[in-house]
Amino acid sequence: GDLKLDLVVSASSSYRPANAKLNAQIGPKGQLSRISLGHHAEVNFSFAFLLSGTFDIAQQPQSFFFTVFIPSAHQEVEVSGFSAFCFEVGTKLRHRYTGKKAVLLSAAETMVMHLPMQPRGLHERMQAATFMFDSEQKNFTLTVRTRGSNGDFFFSGADSADEVCEDKSGITTGKEVEIIRGKHLGVRGTAEGFFDAHGFLRVLTPSREVFKVHSKDVLLMDE
């Protein structure tokens, strides 16, 4: 039969929940998880796969999704060790690279707080980033920083929207691409996110212009 795994979360730094009773799986079929955090907290979390019901380290799945939700402007999350990441077109999140495979997620100060209740809800998709990890990554870590109240950390093992994180032609966030058709023919830039469910991708140019182009109109540049 199928091998069952448990994703085990442990704090690798000091951790004090505001309310430990809130640490639970929530939402439809428990697809969303919540970890209670205290006010003005900074916590490092480590994630690893164990064989279900045991303490035995399991062989990593070939690849898997891990989605982070930012509920308000009072929280930021730094994730490292991923192979790629993506977010919904129109996202309310901001991101900044802090390393080769590390990114810091935050939200604009004007974003209205929304506590996620399901992985693929309309509001949730706008405040989510999905990370992809491959089999070479035996475990992964992230850091959550909060200030003020209601800074609980929410995550899921599912992608935030069908096809949003589909890798097409090897083009992922941060890859150098060239527009090969249309009015922006010949423009080169950096892919932002993945192709959305309608096949469109945002391309950021060196002059900080952003073009939205279809998959058939963009080509991955040789690395």
N, C-alpha and C positions, 0 to 999 in steps of 0.2 A: 504493500500500500504506500501512499504518500508519506514522506517523512514529516513529522510535526516538529516545529521549532518554537521556542520561546525567545522573544526579544527581551533581554534583561537590561534594566537601566540602573546604573549606580552613580552616586555622586562622588567625584574624585576630589572634591573640595568641601569646605564646611557647608552644610545644608540644614536650614531650619524652615519647615513649612509654616505658612500662616495658619493652615487648617489641614492636618494630615488626612482628614476624612474625605477631602476633595481629590485625593490621589486615586484615580480610577479610570477605567475605560468607559466612555460615554458615547452617545449618539447611536444611530442605527447599527445594530450588530456589533456594538463596541468598537467601531472602526476608528474612533478618535480617542486619544489618551490625554489626560490632564494631570499636571504635577503642580501642586500648590507651592507658591514661593512667598517668602516674606517681603516686607517693604524694603526698597533700596538694597536688593540682594544681587550678588554675583555668584553663580554656581556653575561649576564644570561637571558635565554629565558624560559618562561613558556608556556605550551601547555594545552589546555582544549577543551572539546567538548561542543558545544552549539547546540540547535535545529536550523536548517537552517533558516536564515533570522531573528533570534531573539537574545535576550540576555539571554535566559533561559538556565540554565545548563542542559545538557542532561544526561541521563543514559549512562554510559560508555558501549561501545560495549563489548561483551564477551571477545574478544581478538583482537588484531590488530598489524600490522607491522608498524615500523617506521624506515626508512633507512636514514643513514647519509653518505654523500659523502665528502671525504677529497680531495680537488682539488690540493693541493701542500704541500711541506714540511714546508710551512710557516703558517700552520694552525694545531690546535689540538682541539678536541672536547671531553668534559667530559659529559657522560650520566649517569643518575642514576634512580633508581626506576623500572628497567625493570625486567622481569621474566627470560629472556634468551637472548642471542644474537649470531649471526653467521656471517661468511664472506666466500667469495669464496676461494676455494683451489687455491693457488698461489697469494693470495692477496698481495698488496703492502703496506698494513697498518700494524702498530704495535699496540699492546694494553697492557695496564698495569692496574691491578685492583687498585682502590683507596678506595674501601669499599666493603661491602658484596654484594651490588647491584649497584655498580658504577664502571665505567671503563673509562680510558683515551685513546683516539684514536689519533694516529699521523701517519706520513709517513716518510719513510727514506729520508735523505737529498738529495739522488741521484734521487728521483722520479721526473720525468718531469711533469711540471704543465699541467693539463688537466681540463678545465671547463666542467662539465657534461652537456649533452644535452638531454639524455633520461635515464630512470631508469635502463634499462637492456642492455645498449650498452656494447660492449666488454671491452672498457677502463673503463667505469663506474663501472662495476662489480668488477674490480680489485682494485678500490679505495672506495668501499662501505662496510658498516657494517649494518646489519639489526637487529633491536631490537624487541623483542616481549613483549607486555604489556598485563596484564590480567585485568579482570573486577574489581579487588580490587584496582587498581590504578586509582584514580579519575582524576588526572592530572599528568604531569611529567615535569621535568625541565632538562635543559642542559646548559653547559657553552661553549662558543666558544672563542678561543683565536687566534689572528692573528698577524703576524709581516710582514711588507713590504706590497707590493701592491697585488691586485687581491686575497684578502682573503675572498671573499663573501662566505656565508654559503648556502649550497645546501642540500635539504632533500626531501623525498618522503614518501607517505603513502603506498607504495607497497614494497614487498620484491625484492631484487636486482636480483634474478634469480629463476626460477621455481625449486621447490623441494630442493633448497640449504638449506632453513631454516626449512625443515620438521623435526619434532621431532620423532625419531624412538626409541621405547623401553625406553623412558624417558631419553635418553642420550643427554645431552646438554653441552655447554661450562662449564668447571670447574668440571664436574662430575668425580668421581673416577671409572675407568673401569679396566677390566682384559681381556687380549687376551686369548681366549679359544681354538683356532685352529691355525695351521700353524707353521712356524719356530720360531715364537715369543711366542709360547704357554707358559702361566703362567706369562707373563710379566704384571705388573700393572702400571698404569699411570693415567694421567689426560686428558680428552677429550678436544681437541682444536677445536672450531667451531662446526658445525653440520656435518652430513653426506652430501657429495656432491651429485650431480644429478646422479652419477654412484654408489652410495651406499658406498663410502669410507669415512673414518674418520681419522684424525691425532691424535695420542696418544703421549703425552709428558711424558717420564719416569722421575723418580727422578734423574737419572744421566744425564738429559737434552738431551737424545736421542729422536728422533721423528720417530715413525713408522706409516705408512699408512696402515690401515687395513680395510677389508670389514665388513659390518654390521653383517653378519652371523658369524664373527670370534671374536666378542667382546661382553662382558657382563657387564651390570651395576652392580657395587658392592653394597652390602647392606649398607644403610646409618644409 
